[in-house]
């Protein structure tokens, strides 16, 4: 940068209010978090097309394996009782499951809570959640491809491959078109 261009750059930067810089920073932070949601809406599948292999035991004491879910569309939701966005999302997941379970959708809640399972049972009972819930450990999270934040929803197609992975409480809304496409296959 030349000496004469430095004052021009300084004048240009000073024209922006601090709120503009804050908005820009928040936008740049949100962009990678929102792109998977947009991808689910417009049918751009996830880069990670792995086939997760896992076994969980639900709170109702039934075993669910990835092999037993083949041929069905599966929405795995990784959450915790202490996660406020997870609480917002749960009624949306329940409604999604009610709407599509007859067509072959399985919603599986994967709680990462540690401690007494009764806490999770009481939590889902108080909220009227009826889809299967399992308390999972790090091995299941690794099998699902890892999680960087809660809630994370992973849509798995009938072939057992990951189709979409989204983070945040709007997952059920942005995944709705992807669920319908997967069920129609």
Rosetta blueprint (number, residue, H / E / L):
1 X L
2 X L
3 X H
4 X H
5 X H
6 X H
7 X H
8 X H
9 X H
10 X H
11 X H
12 X H
13 X H
14 X H
15 X L
16 X L
17 X L
18 X H
19 X H
20 X H
21 X H
22 X H
23 X H
24 X H
25 X H
26 X H
27 X H
28 X H
29 X H
30 X H
31 X H
32 X H
33 X H
34 X H
35 X H
36 X H
37 X H
38 X H
39 X H
40 X H
41 X H
42 X H
43 X L
44 X L
45 X L
46 X L
47 X L
48 X L
49 X L
50 X L
51 X L
52 X L
53 X L
54 X L
55 X E
56 X E
57 X E
58 X E
59 X L
60 X L
61 X L
62 X L
63 X E
64 X E
65 X E
66 X L
67 X H
68 X H
69 X H
70 X L
71 X L
72 X L
73 X E
74 X E
75 X E
76 X E
77 X E
78 X E
79 X E
80 X L
81 X L
82 X L
83 X L
84 X H
85 X H
86 X H
87 X H
88 X H
89 X H
90 X H
91 X H
92 X H
93 X H
94 X H
95 X H
96 X H
97 X H
98 X H
99 X H
100 X H
101 X H
102 X H
103 X H
104 X L
105 X E
106 X E
107 X E
108 X E
109 X E
110 X E
111 X E
112 X L
113 X L
114 X L
115 X L
116 X L
117 X H
118 X H
119 X H
120 X H
121 X H
122 X H
123 X H
124 X H
125 X H
126 X H
127 X L
128 X L
129 X L
130 X L
131 X L
132 X E
133 X E
134 X E
135 X E
136 X L
137 X L
138 X H
139 X H
140 X H
141 X H
142 X H
143 X H
144 X L
145 X L
146 X L
147 X L
148 X L
149 X L
150 X L
151 X L
152 X E
153 X E
154 X E
155 X E
156 X E
157 X L
158 X L
159 X L
160 X L
161 X L
162 X E
163 X E
164 X E
165 X E
166 X E
167 X E
168 X L
169 X L
170 X L
171 X H
172 X H
173 X H
174 X H
175 X H
176 X H
177 X H
178 X H
179 X H
180 X H
181 X H
182 X H
183 X H
184 X H
185 X L
